[in-house]
């Protein structure tokens, strides 16, 4: 077996124990030197020295290294491999009784794609999706069907779910008579007919003819329900990239009080922009998917949700922070353009 192959195998096995790529880079650097400083780990692993302290603490908690923070500078020493492996094995063995007690044999849950042909099924699935929402609901719905799911949206919104609502076939006179404040964070209107669709938490979605939830559809008109993240994301992209920017903004929520913590990145971006639009300078502490913590003054915000849109393309939502290392960009789940993928954000006044 070649040396590169051994290194790849080691990285894969360390990843199986829950170590992120950044933690693996740091640990391998420490292993190769025996004892080193945070600065040396920072330079070898290409992460900030501040991040190294956090990584070292997590590695120490796993029994892989020992941190001597009484020394100046702080040093990190690798635990001997036999001792580290024994610690990991002991931890795995300790949870065996709990795993066995909780284990229930079930069939794998496959993604679902289903053609829906009845009004009752459409509304039932939508209500169930709203009730199960943890983070976000986006919906495009005819104005005369909206009252049928209004109470469910209000309940979800009251629980802190982010709601984007697009109401079709709604003219200015009708819009002025409706109150959306307790049911959604942002509401837009579309004067003509548009497809009925929803997407919840980037996990489940449905799209179909607007006559279906009304019960006025003709033969051959139906909706498609999917419970697969990529397809649900495609429905969200269609919603945000096509119908949302072509509609008219009717209502926008007030910004949340500060400080505030967000576990859904788009919610953080929305409220950061609302504060920024009101002239408030912000500081953000971001937890990344790699377990790093990135903090700094919010210098720019890219978002397509409310006017004026500041994104360069439809799905762009990101925060730019001024850090000690310069300006960095943070994106949400699945980001590929930004410097970091953020999974949680705390906003406070700068």
Helices and strands as residue ranges (DSSP letters): H 3-16, H 21-33, E 35-37, H 38-45, H 49-61, E 65-68, E 75-78, H 81-94, H 96-102, E 113-116, H 119-132, E 136-142, H 143-158, E 162-168, H 172-177, E 186-190, E 196-200, E 204-208, H 210-214, E 223-226, H 229-238, I 239-243, H 244-246, E 248-252, E 260-262, H 265-277, E 282-288, E 293-302, E 318-323, E 326-331, E 340-349
